[in-house]
Amino acid sequence: MKLALDNNFLNESQVLRVVANAAVPERVIAAIAQHPKWSVQYNVRVGLIRNAHTPVPAVLAFLPNLTMRDLNDVAALETIPGHVRRYIEKEVQRRAGKRDA
């Protein structure tokens, strides 16, 4: 798996197609979420948050870096897992609390 993700010919759009596919095995999603090149790219992070197979620690690590607009857009998706929606709601509340302080 690591060799495939390290391939110089692999590009972001290809990775995004993989993370958008609900049928991709959990191990593949987890490998992308932990990969030093792909896990730091904003669009890949958004795609990973949308994928039900993304490990919870990765979701929690990615949420603080998303824009409010993207948080709200992802939370509005019917396909988003319930636990991810709750984490997003907590992140939105956390940010709202910072503005009030």
N, C-alpha and C positions, 0 to 999 in steps of 0.2 A: 504494500500500500504506500509506504513512504517513498519508494522509488517512483511510483506513478505521480505522486503529488510534487515531487522534486523535478519532474520533467520540465525542461526549459520551454518546450512547445505547448505546455498546458497554459491556458489563459483564463482570466477571470470569468469570462462569459461561459466557458465550459464548466468551471467549478460551480457557477451559479445554477446552471442547468442540473447539475448533480444534486445540489442541496434543495432545489425546488421539487425534486422527484420524491414523493412520499414512499415509494417502493424501494428506495436505496437502503441497504442494510445499516443498522445502527453503528457498526464498527467503522463504516466508511464516513458517516457523518461525524463521529467522534474523532476520527483521524484528521478530518478537515478542521474541526473546531480546535484541535491542539497544534495544528501545523503552524510553524513560525511565519511562513510567508502568507498563507491564506487567512489565518485567523485574525490578522491585523487589518485586513481590508474591509472598509466600512460596508460595502454592498454584500460581501460574503457574510459578515456578522448579521446583517438584517435577514438574509436568507436563512442562516442557521437558526435564528430565533423563530422563524416561521416553521421550521421543521420539527416535528414532534419527537424525532430521535436524538435531538441535540441534548447532550448531558446537561443536567441542571446547573452544575458549577460553571459551565461555559455560558449558559444563558445569563446567569447572575453577573458574570464578569463583563458581558457585552452590553447589558441594559444601560449602565450609567453613561455609556458613550454614544447612545442613540439620541437623535434630536427628538424633541417633544412631538413633532409632526409624525415622525416615523413610529414612535411609541404608540401614538393614538391610531395611526393607520393599521399597525399590526394588531393592536388590541381589538379593533373593529372586525377583523377577519373571523368568519364563522368557523374556519378550519383550525384556528389556533387552539392548542390544548388548554384546558381550564387552568392547570397549574401555572402555565406561562402567562396567561391573562392576569392571574392574581399577582404574579411577580411584576408585571408591567404596571398594574394599578398601584402597587406599593411604591414603585419607582416614581410614578407621576406624583403621588402624594408626598414622597420625600422631597422632590423638587419644589413642589408647591409650598412646603414648609420652609424651605430655604429662602424663598422669596419673601415670606412673611417675617422672617427673622431680621 
